[in-house]
Amino acid sequence: MGRFARLAFTPAVKALQQQFGSRAAYARMERAGDAPDVLSPDEAEFLSQRDSFYMASLGANGWPYIQHRGGPPGFVRVLEPHTLGFADYRGNKQYISAGNVSENDRVALIFVDYPNRARLKVLAHASVITRETDPATMERLEVAGEGTKAERGFVLRVEGFDWNCPKHITPRFTEAELDELLRPVSTELQTLRAENRSLREELERLRRSPA
């Protein structure tokens, strides 16, 4: 959290931390924050399982914009220990995030694992690439089975990240996650149904047998 704390804890934030008694603890975290945070295998594994995230960018008029991004698990790629990327496919053609980062490259992202109640916050510098400007990276960002080529890619140079507490994260499950959780129950139910059918058949056979 060192670098994240350095970037997120402005003087106004520090004043409130001092007022409410958390400043001393957070000050120790800041002291380790001169260099950009490095994504470890733990962060890489966490990101490889995410199928969505939220990204905030800032418009020239000062208004923030938050966009939801989704795709198959792992559509966000860890390109390097300091770098993330994802492909941008044609949507409603508003281009708000792309336009914002063309003027101010600072973005904030949050990734949530609802079943396990975990979330990762990331601060990064974003740049937009195309097949013409960076074909090799675009190839790495393409999502198999998407059915169309990506229009562009976002490359995010990570400055800092922070793991957030699980409080108030309500567990939610995708269909695939529910299928995995319920598979033992489904298997047992199928077994019990087969046994029940076999017992009914045996009972019927005994009824029909001569006394």
Disulfide bonds with the S-S distance in Angstrom:
none
